[in-house]
Amino acid sequence: MRRGRVPEAPRSSSQPRSIQLPNSLAARAIAVLAVLGATAAARAADECPVPPAAPAIASLPDHRIRIESDSAILGADGDARVSGKVVVSQNGRRIAADALTYDQHTGHIAVEGAVRFTDPKLQIDSDTGSYDQTGRADFSNAAFQLYGRPGRGFAKSIALTPGGRIRLDRVRYTTCPAGAEDWMLHASSIDLNSARQQGTARNAYLVFKHVPLFYTPFLSFPLGPERQSGLLYPSFGHTGNNGYSIAIPYYFNLAPNYDLTLTPGFMTARGFDVAGQYRFLTESSHGELDATYLPVDQQTHGARDYLHFDDLTDLGAHQRVRFDVAGVSDSNYFQDFAVGSAATSVTFLERRASYQYRDSVWRVDAEFQNFQTIDISLDPSLRPYSRVPDVTARALWPIADTGWELALHSEAVDFLRNVGTTGMRLNLSPELRWERRTAGYFFVPAVGWHLTQYDLKHAAQGDPSSPSLSLPFARLDTGLIFERDDPASGRPEQTLEPRMVYSYVPYRNQDGLPVFDTALPDLNLTELYQTNRFVGGDRFGDANQLSLGMTTRWFDSTTGRQYLSATLGQTRYFTAPRVTLPGVPPTPNSASNLVGDVELTAYRNVNLKLDYQWDPYSATTEKSEVSVQYRPDDSRMVNLGYRFQHDVLDQWDGSFAWPITHRWNAVARLVYSVMDHQTIEQVAGFEYRSCCWALQIVQRRYVVNRTGKLTTSIAMQLELLGLSSVRNAADTFLRRAIGGYSAVGPMPVGPAP
């Protein structure tokens, strides 16, 4: 039979036939059937089946439709009746049916009897179907399944438009495998847009484990991995302060470089609130705006709100600016709404705007900084100063190729506060140094001069309004690096690194200088080698001392991966230090505490870190912190830690995350204060992950530091996989609480081990 010609008289045959239909009909009738997918063989309910892949369908090279059947009847008017294992294929698309009827005048094609349509995107099984030359196609009582990703369901009718959009009426949809319909989305209609990779449902209600969860007149969800606007995973919870709560986030994919998440919620003890997160990213900047607003708190009868804005902008020409601003409506906000001992005990909120400039010589930082005091019970004289502004400039000028260089550190700050002494402070520290570094040693001597000048307001009676400090300083920093080679490979595998820093600063009486931002930090291996033992610009400690340290490292000689690092150090005072802060007596000892650090990395799945400080004169431990982690893989970890500081802190901290079964995981944390004889914080939770849904339930019990009150919270989040392409980070606090924790993703494709 030649293409485009119909025989004059009908003809029948019991042998399989091959019929070519006009190319225009092929393009219009079948090309649009390319969005949804077909049902695959069912797997057991406890397995995650591999989503079926689209079958390879042969087509003619000239894009004509190929029809195969057991028999065919062609009329003189051009109509055709084909029956008996009918298969229509064209351009990777295929329709199988018991019978097919073609109307030459209308271009209408009808298929019936066990209809199955397949294309690269989906499979449809129905009782009857039809399409015409306009490209419209319809199927009745149709089951569908996506190819390449979970997604299947049933619709009373499916209509495909010429533009490739699909409408499903009276539809049920789920991503669960056949035989495990744990959740089901019911809707009066669903529109699927393959071009936008987005689905929208009307009059939809969600059923989980045969229990209706919620109803919505409109719902959107993704058809692919790209970000899509739509509902995120709802969360449920309970706290002693707020009662039962529910929050349902909605994600707005506004543009590729900015988005918005709005989260309306309800707390039985507080009322309705709404939270928002706006994120943006441009070629020169990125940032985030977070806000929460409770119009009427049922307990305080007033509005409660929180705002945080963070932005970093690159101005080009070595310049950038940053804004980091936060604020709350009242001093009890975190105590009422935050969760966890640390979060509920916030004392200050920082507000900062900064400017940076960097080039080969200069590093300039300028910022405006102040704080909102959250703990209003704190004495005003103990609250931090505002810095408006604080300008720091550092510079380094190499002197030809001599190894000498001139360095400058300078800072100008205006300190403001409602009580006490305020004013300006200027610090200048020019320094001349020579540096020599090789693979086996380094030698860096330096001399400099330090100047501090004040311009004070509201100084105490009898104190000068413009005190100053001027003194020289000298430092020698030198060390050796010994390497022991692996006899087999000749590559280094262990180092021994002694270091020595001698510092000299003459004594100057600084008791008349104010204290705006200066403190004596805890001794550690960084502070051990500093010439000035104070942090902040109000004191420059006198020194005639030698700091000695020894470090050894073990590492893989082939990959360079470090397994062990250990350091021990101490400072010896040739002259006892005399400069102190108000109320702090000078040290009578001729040496500092011994400080040590040990870090074991990934040795047989074990990580260990130890910081230790020992007072040799009283033979007591001043400070220690040890943490051990066992982590055989990303889903299994156990952490044990101990923190101690003499007369300040004595705490044990243990946590774990561990699979219980193939689908269940347990997480827990316990922080216990030995000094207070009580549990500071405890966390216990479970996670369940199946092929199409996940559940996380976490209980926390913690002490609010500001009040000493013990409170409890319970949080639950249900994830229905396939209804959102943007995950809601319900496990954020677990990442902070449990070192090394990462949420377990959806169950792997394939059967359970």
C-alpha positions as a printed Julia matrix, in Angstrom:
753×3 Matrix{Float64}:
   0.0     0.0    0.0
   1.44    3.3   -1.03
   1.47    6.2    1.41
  -1.47    8.6    0.92
  -3.64    6.24  -1.12
  -6.66    4.15   0.01
  -7.92    1.09  -2.04
 -11.26    1.37  -3.8
 -12.84   -1.68  -2.09
 -12.57   -3.01   1.47
 -10.15   -5.76   2.14
  -9.64   -8.06   5.13
  -6.89  -10.36   6.17
  -6.01  -12.56   9.07
  -2.26  -11.88   8.65
  -0.47   -9.06  10.5
  -0.46   -5.85   8.5
   1.67   -2.68   8.52
  -0.08    0.6    7.67
   1.48    4.09   7.23
  -0.77    7.08   8.12
  -0.19   10.65   6.85
   2.78   12.41   8.48
   0.71   15.46   9.48
  -1.63   13.24  11.47
   1.35   11.6   13.18
   2.75   14.93  14.32
  -0.57   16.22  15.63
  -2.12   13.09  17.04
   0.66   11.46  18.99
   3.52   13.96  19.58
   1.75   15.54  22.56
   1.55   12.29  24.52
   4.89   12.83  26.33
   4.42   13.86  29.95
   3.12   11.19  32.37
   4.36    7.57  32.87
   3.23    3.95  33.01
   2.84    1.49  35.83
   5.74   -0.88  36.37
   5.79   -4.27  38.0
   4.87   -4.01  41.66
   7.56   -4.57  44.29
   7.17   -5.73  47.82
   5.86   -3.04  50.17
   9.11   -2.92  52.2
  11.35   -2.29  49.17
  12.12    0.84  47.17
  11.67   -0.23  43.55
  13.69    1.31  40.8
  11.43    3.73  38.88
  10.7     2.12  35.5
  12.64    3.4   32.53
  10.97    4.26  29.25
  11.13    1.36  26.76
  12.99    1.81  23.49
  10.43    2.15  20.69
  11.49    1.88  17.06
  10.11    4.43  14.57
  10.33    5.01  10.86
  13.09    7.36   9.7
  10.58    9.75   8.05
   8.55   10.12  11.3
   5.55    8.31   9.89
   3.25    6.33  12.13
   3.64    2.59  12.03
   0.58    0.43  12.81
   0.77   -3.31  13.33
  -2.22   -5.59  13.84
  -3.63   -9.02  13.22
  -6.27   -7.66  10.83
  -7.31   -4.41   9.14
 -10.38   -3.23   7.21
 -10.07   -0.1    5.03
 -13.21    1.48   3.55
 -13.61    3.33   0.24
 -14.23    6.59   2.14
 -10.83    6.38   3.8
 -12.01    5.12   7.18
 -10.05    2.29   8.75
 -10.84   -0.4   11.33
  -7.85   -2.21  12.78
  -8.12   -4.97  15.39
  -6.2    -7.8   16.98
  -3.08   -6.8   18.96
  -2.96   -3.27  17.55
   0.35   -1.45  18.06
   0.83    2.16  16.94
   4.36    3.6   17.15
   6.01    6.81  16.04
   9.03    8.79  17.26
   9.51    6.89  20.51
   5.78    6.77  21.33
   3.63    3.69  21.38
  -0.05    2.79  21.8
  -1.17   -0.8   22.27
  -4.89   -1.65  22.13
  -7.34   -4.35  21.11
  -8.86   -2.22  18.33
  -8.41    1.11  16.5
 -10.8     3.16  14.38
  -9.66    5.99  12.09
 -12.07    8.61  10.61
 -10.56   10.07   7.43
 -12.84   13.16   7.4
 -12.32   14.3   11.0
  -8.88   12.83  11.56
 -10.24   11.24  14.74
  -8.55    8.1   16.01
 -10.2     5.97  18.68
  -8.57    3.08  20.52
 -10.32    0.65  22.84
  -9.81   -2.5   24.82
  -6.73   -2.69  27.13
  -5.24    0.59  25.91
  -1.64    1.24  26.91
   0.19    4.41  25.9
   3.94    4.8   26.46
   6.42    7.54  25.67
   9.77    8.64  27.19
   7.99   10.34  30.11
   5.14    8.11  31.22
   2.82    5.17  30.77
  -0.99    5.31  30.69
  -3.35    2.31  30.94
  -7.03    2.92  30.22
 -10.25    1.39  28.89
 -10.62    3.72  25.9
  -8.78    6.59  24.34
  -8.92    8.99  21.45
  -7.05   11.8   19.75
  -7.51   13.94  16.69
  -5.54   16.04  14.21
  -5.54   19.06  16.54
  -3.27   17.14  18.86
  -5.81   16.62  21.62
  -5.92   13.22  23.28
  -8.27   11.77  25.88
  -8.2     8.64  28.03
 -10.91    7.31  30.34
 -10.51    5.45  33.63
  -6.74    5.77  33.26
  -3.92    4.6   35.51
  -0.58    6.37  35.02
   3.01    6.11  36.19
   6.0     8.33  35.58
   9.18    7.0   34.03
  12.54    7.62  35.71
  11.1     8.92  39.01
   8.46    7.85  41.53
   4.94    9.04  40.75
   1.79    7.2   39.84
  -1.97    7.38  40.22
  -5.42    7.02  38.72
  -7.74    9.53  37.01
 -11.31    9.32  35.82
 -10.15   11.06  32.65
  -6.88   12.35  31.21
  -6.8    15.05  28.52
  -3.66   16.07  26.62
  -3.57   19.44  24.88
  -1.58   20.33  21.74
   0.82   22.35  23.9
   1.88   19.3   25.86
  -0.11   20.08  29.0
  -2.15   17.37  30.67
  -5.3    17.65  32.74
  -6.45   14.89  35.03
  -9.93   14.88  36.55
 -10.99   13.13  39.76
  -7.44   12.0   40.34
  -5.4    10.19  42.98
  -1.61   10.68  43.06
   1.27    9.26  45.15
   4.99    8.57  44.94
   4.73    5.38  46.99
   5.37    2.09  45.19
   2.45   -0.14  44.22
   1.07   -1.97  47.21
   2.3     0.66  49.69
  -0.06    3.58  49.33
   0.97    5.2   52.61
  -0.05    8.66  51.41
  -2.37    9.73  48.63
  -3.2    13.11  47.17
  -6.83   13.37  46.07
  -7.9    16.25  43.83
 -10.82   17.25  41.67
  -8.3    18.11  38.96
  -4.53   18.17  38.4
  -2.75   20.04  35.61
   0.73   18.83  34.59
   3.02   21.16  32.67
   5.99   19.29  31.26
   7.64   22.47  29.94
   7.67   24.06  33.41
   8.1    20.7   35.19
   5.29   21.69  37.54
   1.98   20.21  38.63
  -0.95   22.06  40.15
  -3.92   20.52  41.95
  -7.36   21.98  42.66
  -9.57   21.14  45.63
  -6.93   18.77  46.97
  -6.83   16.9   50.24
  -4.03   14.75  51.55
  -4.52   11.38  53.22
  -1.73    9.76  55.23
  -2.22    6.23  56.56
  -5.95    6.57  55.83
  -6.12    9.75  57.97
  -6.96   13.05  56.23
  -4.26   15.61  57.09
  -5.35   18.83  55.4
  -7.36   20.35  52.59
  -6.31   23.12  50.22
  -8.12   24.68  47.27
  -4.78   24.96  45.45
  -1.51   23.04  45.59
   1.57   22.98  43.37
   4.3    20.35  43.28
   7.36   19.56  41.1
   7.61   17.1   38.23
  11.41   17.2   38.23
  14.39   17.97  40.48
  14.34   21.72  39.79
  13.15   24.18  42.42
   9.41   24.73  42.32
   6.96   26.91  44.19
   4.71   24.99  46.51
   4.04   23.71  50.01
   6.98   22.39  52.0
   6.83   19.79  54.72
   4.57   20.75  57.64
   5.91   20.55  61.17
   4.11   19.91  64.44
   5.3    20.4   67.98
   4.68   21.19  71.62
   6.55   23.29  74.19
   5.82   24.23  77.76
   5.71   27.93  76.82
   3.65   27.8   73.64
   1.46   24.69  73.8
   0.8    22.7   70.66
   1.95   24.21  67.38
   1.72   23.63  63.65
   3.59   25.37  60.84
   3.08   24.9   57.1
   5.74   26.59  54.93
   5.05   27.71  51.37
   7.98   28.2   49.02
   7.93   30.86  46.28
  10.48   30.24  43.52
  10.43   33.88  42.41
  13.5    33.79  40.16
  16.69   31.75  39.7
  18.56   34.14  42.01
  16.01   34.94  44.72
  13.21   33.16  46.55
  10.84   33.5   49.47
   9.5    31.1   52.06
   6.45   32.07  54.1
   5.5    29.94  57.08
   2.14   30.61  58.71
   1.71   28.84  62.0
  -0.48   28.49  65.05
   0.41   27.99  68.72
  -2.42   27.07  71.04
  -0.98   29.15  73.91
   0.05   32.17  71.78
  -2.03   32.45  68.62
  -1.33   32.79  64.9
   2.06   33.93  63.61
   3.9    34.07  60.31
   7.6    33.67  59.54
   9.36   34.63  56.34
  12.76   34.02  54.76
  13.84   35.95  51.68
  17.12   34.96  50.0
  18.88   36.68  47.13
  22.03   36.2   45.07
  23.52   38.51  42.44
  26.88   38.76  40.74
  28.11   41.12  43.45
  26.08   40.28  46.55
  24.19   37.66  48.5
  22.07   37.86  51.59
  19.05   36.81  53.57
  16.19   38.46  55.42
  14.46   36.48  58.2
  11.44   37.74  60.08
   8.76   36.41  62.4
   5.63   38.3   63.44
   2.99   37.41  66.0
   0.25   40.09  65.81
  -1.32   39.37  69.2
   0.29   37.17  71.81
  -2.54   35.64  73.85
  -0.36   35.72  76.97
   1.18   39.22  76.72
  -1.66   40.75  74.65
   0.86   42.53  72.45
   2.73   42.03  69.2
   5.95   39.98  69.18
   8.48   40.02  66.34
  12.01   39.12  65.3
  14.09   40.45  62.4
  17.51   39.5   61.03
  19.1    40.89  57.87
  22.46   39.72  56.51
  24.0    41.0   53.27
  27.48   40.85  51.74
  28.14   43.03  48.69
  31.31   43.15  46.61
  31.88   46.71  45.38
  34.82   45.8   43.16
  38.25   47.46  43.3
  39.14   45.37  46.41
  36.13   46.62  48.39
  33.11   45.02  50.0
  30.42   45.94  52.51
  28.4    43.83  54.9
  25.27   44.41  56.94
  24.34   42.09  59.8
  21.41   43.48  61.77
  19.11   41.71  64.23
  16.38   42.82  66.6
  13.49   41.52  68.68
  10.39   43.18  70.07
  11.11   42.48  73.74
  13.65   41.02  76.13
  11.69   37.78  76.69
  11.39   36.84  73.03
  14.1    34.15  72.95
  13.09   32.87  76.36
   9.54   32.33  75.08
  10.05   31.16  71.51
  13.58   29.75  71.09
  14.32   26.08  71.74
  17.4    24.83  73.55
  19.5    26.01  76.49
  21.82   28.2   74.42
  19.15   29.73  72.17
  16.85   30.69  75.04
  19.72   32.35  76.91
  20.74   35.0   74.37
  22.03   38.09  76.2
  22.82   40.51  73.35
  21.9    40.89  69.67
  24.54   42.41  67.43
  23.88   45.08  64.79
  26.8    45.75  62.5
  27.56   47.51  59.24
  31.11   47.06  57.95
  33.36   48.06  55.06
  36.49   46.24  53.88
  39.32   47.23  51.59
  42.11   44.88  50.54
  45.1    45.33  48.25
  48.7    44.17  48.2
  49.66   46.6   51.0
  46.58   47.71  52.94
  43.85   45.9   54.84
  41.24   48.38  56.04
  38.14   47.51  58.08
  35.58   50.06  59.17
  32.39   49.24  61.0
  29.51   50.62  63.01
  28.46   48.26  65.77
  26.0    48.27  68.62
  23.94   45.75  70.56
  20.38   45.24  71.68
  20.44   44.13  75.3
  18.15   41.14  75.75
  18.88   40.51  79.42
  17.69   43.84  80.81
  18.52   42.69  84.34
  22.19   43.11  83.47
  23.71   46.18  85.14
  24.11   49.02  82.6
  27.78   49.38  83.53
  28.37   45.78  82.38
  26.73   46.17  78.98
  28.97   46.41  75.91
  29.92   49.71  74.31
  28.71   50.73  70.87
  31.51   51.35  68.36
  30.53   54.19  66.05
  32.81   53.87  64.21
  35.64   51.38  64.59
  38.32   51.77  61.89
  41.24   49.33  61.72
  44.05   49.68  59.19
  46.89   47.23  58.67
  49.71   47.64  56.18
  52.81   45.72  55.14
  55.62   47.22  53.04
  58.44   44.91  51.9
  61.8    46.67  51.71
  63.19   45.63  48.31
  64.45   42.02  48.41
  66.28   42.33  51.72
  63.83   40.23  53.76
  63.02   43.31  55.85
  59.47   44.64  55.97
  57.66   47.47  57.69
  54.27   46.67  59.22
  51.63   48.93  60.72
  48.63   48.13  62.86
  46.3    50.98  63.74
  42.81   51.36  65.15
  40.53   54.32  65.9
  37.33   53.71  67.87
  34.61   55.91  69.29
  33.01   54.13  72.27
  29.47   55.12  73.27
  27.28   54.03  76.17
  24.58   55.59  78.33
  26.57   55.26  81.56
  30.21   55.59  82.52
  33.2    56.93  80.68
  33.02   57.17  76.9
  35.23   58.6   74.19
  37.74   58.03  71.41
  40.75   55.72  71.44
  43.6    55.65  68.92
  46.12   52.79  68.75
  49.24   52.86  66.53
  51.8    50.04  66.36
  54.46   50.39  63.65
  56.83   47.42  63.47
  60.06   46.59  61.63
  60.8    42.91  61.11
  63.0    40.56  59.16
  61.72   37.19  57.99
  63.56   34.11  56.84
  61.66   30.88  56.15
  62.87   27.61  54.66
  61.64   24.03  54.66
  63.66   23.32  57.82
  63.44   26.48  59.93
  62.06   30.01  60.28
  63.58   33.08  61.95
  61.53   36.26  62.44
  62.9    39.04  64.69
  60.87   42.26  65.08
  60.97   45.6   66.93
  58.23   48.18  67.17
  56.59   50.98  69.07
  53.08   51.07  70.53
  51.08   54.26  71.1
  47.62   54.61  72.67
  45.87   57.98  72.92
  42.41   58.73  74.42
  39.95   61.6   74.18
  37.48   60.86  76.97
  34.07   62.15  78.02
  32.46   61.73  81.43
  35.75   60.63  82.97
  35.71   60.01  86.71
  36.56   62.98  88.87
  40.31   63.39  89.12
  41.04   61.19  86.08
  42.62   62.79  82.99
  40.45   63.3   79.89
  43.28   62.47  77.46
  45.53   59.78  78.95
  48.09   58.06  76.74
  50.49   55.17  76.61
  53.77   54.91  74.71
  56.27   52.07  74.82
  58.64   49.98  72.63
  58.45   46.23  72.14
  60.64   43.51  70.65
  60.01   39.91  69.63
  61.93   36.98  68.23
  59.93   34.11  66.73
  61.95   31.11  65.58
  61.55   27.39  65.14
  62.84   24.22  63.51
  61.08   21.53  61.47
  62.53   18.02  61.64
  61.14   15.28  59.41
  61.54   11.54  59.72
  61.32    9.73  56.42
  59.58    6.47  55.71
  62.43    4.06  54.87
  60.3     2.31  52.24
  59.19    5.35  50.24
  61.67    8.01  51.31
  58.8    10.4   52.02
  58.3    12.18  55.38
  55.82   10.58  57.75
  56.56   12.3   61.1
  57.66   15.81  62.09
  59.13   17.32  65.24
  58.65   21.1   65.38
  60.14   23.04  68.31
  59.19   26.74  68.47
  60.47   29.6   70.61
  59.11   33.16  70.96
  60.97   35.69  73.11
  59.06   38.91  73.89
  60.23   42.06  75.62
  57.95   44.96  76.6
  59.01   47.42  79.34
  56.62   48.14  82.2
  54.39   51.21  82.06
  51.79   51.97  84.7
  48.43   51.73  82.95
  46.07   51.88  85.93
  44.78   55.29  84.82
  43.63   54.04  81.42
  39.95   53.16  80.93
  38.81   49.68  79.97
  36.43   49.71  77.0
  36.91   46.32  75.33
  39.94   44.63  76.87
  40.09   41.27  78.59
  42.58   38.59  79.57
  41.74   35.6   77.35
  42.0    31.98  78.29
  45.46   30.62  77.67
  45.74   28.4   74.6
  48.34   27.57  71.98
  47.47   30.69  69.99
  47.69   33.09  72.94
  50.83   31.36  74.19
  52.95   32.93  71.42
  51.43   36.44  71.55
  53.59   39.36  72.64
  50.63   41.16  74.24
  48.8    38.85  76.63
  45.65   41.05  76.5
  43.0    41.23  73.79
  41.61   44.7   73.08
  43.39   48.02  72.84
  43.28   49.33  76.43
  46.25   47.39  77.81
  49.67   46.39  76.52
  51.2    43.92  78.94
  54.79   44.19  80.09
  56.87   41.16  79.13
  60.29   39.67  79.58
  59.42   36.13  78.72
  60.17   33.08  76.62
  57.39   30.94  75.18
  58.45   27.38  74.3
  56.45   24.81  72.43
  56.91   21.43  70.78
  54.66   19.98  68.08
  54.77   16.59  66.45
  52.65   15.35  63.55
  52.08   11.92  62.01
  50.66   11.68  58.52
  50.34    9.47  55.45
  53.52    9.9   53.46
  51.71    9.28  50.16
  48.5    11.31  50.47
  49.59   13.86  53.07
  46.59   13.07  55.26
  47.31   13.89  58.9
  46.51   11.28  61.54
  47.91   12.78  64.71
  49.03   16.19  65.9
  50.26   16.92  69.44
  51.6    20.15  70.96
  52.87   21.08  74.43
  53.89   24.59  75.46
  54.61   26.99  78.32
  55.77   30.57  78.86
  58.65   31.33  81.27
  58.71   34.79  82.88
  62.16   36.28  83.49
  60.39   39.23  85.11
  56.98   38.79  86.71
  54.23   40.62  84.75
  52.82   43.66  86.55
  50.2    45.16  84.2
  46.7    43.95  85.08
  43.04   44.8   84.66
  41.03   46.41  87.49
  40.34   43.91  90.24
  42.74   41.28  88.83
  45.93   40.7   90.86
  49.24   40.15  89.03
  50.56   36.62  88.78
  53.18   35.68  91.38
  54.45   32.73  89.36
  57.56   32.56  87.21
  55.84   30.58  84.49
  52.45   30.19  82.88
  50.3    27.11  83.0
  51.26   24.22  80.77
  48.99   23.97  77.72
  48.62   20.96  75.48
  46.7    19.95  72.42
  46.22   16.49  70.9
  44.23   15.78  67.76
  43.72   12.29  66.37
  42.03   12.28  62.97
  40.19    9.36  61.38
  42.22    6.54  62.89
  40.07    3.44  62.5
  36.93    5.62  62.38
  37.9     7.45  65.58
  38.48   11.2   65.95
  39.86   12.63  69.18
  40.6    16.16  70.28
  42.09   17.17  73.63
  42.85   20.66  74.97
  44.45   20.73  78.38
  45.77   23.39  80.77
  47.64   22.47  83.95
  48.89   24.68  86.77
  52.3    23.31  87.85
  52.35   25.41  91.05
  49.09   24.14  92.5
  49.3    20.8   90.64
  45.7    21.25  89.48
  43.9    21.18  86.18
  42.78   24.69  85.24
  40.96   23.79  82.05
  40.37   20.72  79.93
  38.21   19.8   77.01
  38.14   16.41  75.36
  35.92   15.06  72.62
  35.9    11.6   71.06
  33.9    10.59  68.02
  33.39    7.16  66.54
  32.02    7.42  62.99
  32.2     4.29  60.84
  30.04    5.94  58.14
  27.84    8.97  57.53
  24.8     7.43  59.23
  26.51    6.1   62.36
  28.27    8.24  64.92
  28.84    8.37  68.68
  30.23   11.46  70.43
  31.51   11.78  73.98
  32.85   15.04  75.4
  33.99   16.53  78.68
  34.45   20.24  79.45
  36.07   21.58  82.62
  37.17   25.02  83.79
  38.22   25.54  87.36
  35.36   27.03  89.45
  33.4    27.79  86.25
  32.37   24.69  84.34
  32.24   20.93  84.74
  30.12   19.2   82.09
  29.74   15.88  80.31
  28.28   15.84  76.81
  27.28   12.68  74.98
  25.37   12.19  71.74
  24.77    9.63  69.03
  22.95    9.02  65.76
  22.57    5.38  64.8
  20.34    3.24  62.55
  18.13    0.85  64.49
  16.75   -1.0   61.48
  16.82   -0.55  57.73
  14.39    2.36  57.99
  14.57    3.55  61.62
  17.28    5.79  63.06
  17.72    7.05  66.62
  19.34   10.32  67.73
  20.08   11.49  71.26
  22.13   13.96  73.27
  22.69   14.5   76.98
  24.53   17.43  78.62
  25.06   17.01  82.37
  26.53   19.6   84.75
  28.54   18.04  87.54
  28.72   21.36  89.41
  24.94   21.87  89.32
  24.09   18.17  89.68
  21.49   18.39  86.93
  20.93   17.72  83.26
  21.35   20.94  81.27
  19.92   19.59  78.04
  18.69   16.29  76.71
  17.57   15.37  73.2
  15.95   12.12  72.1
  14.39   11.38  68.77
  13.6     8.92  66.04
  13.65    9.15  62.27
  11.81    6.91  59.86
  12.6     6.89  56.14
  10.67    4.91  53.55
  10.51    5.11  49.78
   7.9     7.87  49.76
   7.69    9.48  53.19
   9.8    10.31  56.21
   8.99   11.18  59.81
  11.15   12.87  62.42
  10.14   13.17  66.1
  12.5    14.9   68.52
  11.98   15.64  72.22
  14.13   18.2   74.07
  14.34   19.01  77.75
  16.6    21.9   78.7
  17.39   24.59  81.27
  16.93   28.26  80.4
  20.11   29.83  81.78
  18.57   33.22  82.47
  15.75   31.84  84.61
  16.94   28.37  85.62
  13.56   27.06  84.5
  13.37   23.54  83.09
  11.21   23.28  79.98
  10.33   20.63  77.41
   9.61   20.7   73.7
   8.53   18.09  71.18
   8.91   18.62  67.44
   7.57   16.45  64.64
   7.98   16.81  60.89
   6.41   14.68  58.18
   7.98   14.66  54.71
   6.0    13.34  51.78
   8.64   12.78  49.14
   7.69   14.07  45.73
   5.46   16.91  46.93
   8.33   19.37  47.27
  11.66   19.99  45.55
  12.98   22.26  48.33
  13.68   20.55  51.64
  12.73   22.26  54.88
  15.64   21.96  57.3
  13.88   20.52  60.32
  17.13   18.86  61.37
  19.09   22.14  61.64
  19.37   22.07  65.42
  20.39   18.39  65.32
  23.34   19.36  63.13
  24.4    21.81  65.82
  23.68   19.51  68.74
  25.22   16.29  67.4
  28.7    16.63  65.95
  28.95   15.06  62.51
  25.2    14.55  62.18
  23.59   14.66  58.76
  19.97   13.79  58.12
  19.44   10.44  56.47
  18.04   10.96  52.98
  15.28    9.03  51.26
  15.69    5.3   51.27
  17.99    4.06  48.52
  16.43    2.7   45.37
  16.35   -1.07  45.32
  15.47   -3.8   47.79
  16.38   -3.67  51.44
  19.56   -5.51  52.36
